[in-house]
């Protein structure tokens, strides 16, 4: 498999995991409190999360479009920032620990592949 395709596909997997972690967290919140405390609440934390969550989304495209040298640097940097986001924004709920562990493993694979990538 072409390295650009591999990296892009791995970013898709990370993004899908992030989406499911949020969906499961919402479901747990609904079951536990029978409502969501954050409905209608707009905070700077949510704005920052919205920006940082776009890193994996943009990486799906950038992994395929950017030239070799920039692509490697951006994939490694984005991988580290996303790991920090996953760990820092996490919770101790079992579903989150499982999904975050998978995300971090995949992000480490992305960083490793980008690090070892040789120009074609």
N, C-alpha and C positions, 0 to 999 in steps of 0.2 A: 504494500500500500504506500502511496506517495506520502511523504512526511507532512505536507500541508493538509492533505485530506485527513490523515490520522489526528493531527492536532485539532483541526476544526471539529472533527467528530467527537473527540474527547471533551472539548468545550461544550458541545451540545449535551453530552451526558451530565456534565457538572451543572449546567443550567437547569436541566430537567429535574435533577436531584434537589436543587435549591427550591424550585417551584413546589415539588412534592413535600419538602420539609415544611414550607409555609402552609400548604393546604392541610397537612396533618396537624400542625400547631393550631390552626383556626378550628379544626374539628374538635380538638381536645378542649380548647377554650369554650366552644359552644356547649359541649357536653358538661364541662365542669361548672360553668356559671350560667348556662342557658342564655347567654348573650355575649356580645363582644364589647369589652370596655373601650376599645379604641375607635369605634364607629364615629365618624365625623371629626375625629381629633387629628389635627395636622401639626406635626412637630418637626423641629429641625433634624431630629434623629431619623425620622422617616424619610426626609428629603435626602439626607446623606446616604441612607440605605438604598434609596432609589437610584442614586448616582452610582454607588459601588456595585449594585446588582447588575448594572449595565456593562460592567467589565467583561463577564463571561459572554454576554450577548454579542458585544462588539468583537470579541476574540473569535467567534465563529467565522466572521467575515475576514478579519485581519489575518488570521492564520492562513487563509488562502490567497489573500491579495498582496500582502506586504512582501518586499524583496527579502532575500535570505538573511542578511545581517540584522536588519531592523526587526524582522520577524522573530528571530531567536531572542533578541533582547526583550521585545515586547511580551513574548510568551513567558519567559522566565519571570519578568517583573510582575506581569498580571497574575501569574500563578502564585507568587508570594503574597501579593496584596489580597488575593481572594482567600488564601489560607488564613490570613489574619482576620479577614471579615467573617469567615465561617466560624473560627474559634471565638473571636471577640463578641460576635452577635448571637452566640449559641445559648442553649439552655441545657438543663440536665434531664430533660424528658427522654425516655428510652428511644422513641422514634428519632429524635434529633441526634442523639449520640450515634445511632446506627448510620443515618444518612450523612451526617457530618464526617464520620470516619471514612465512608466510601468517597465522599467529595475530596477529602484531603488526600486519600490514596491516589485518586485519579489526577488531582492537581500535581502531586509529586511525580507521577508518570509523565505528565505534560512537561514539567520543568526538566526532568531527566532526558526526555526525547529532544527537547529544544537545546539542552546543554550539549548532548552528544551529536547533534545534527551537523553533518558535513555538507558543504555546498555541492550541489549536484552539477 
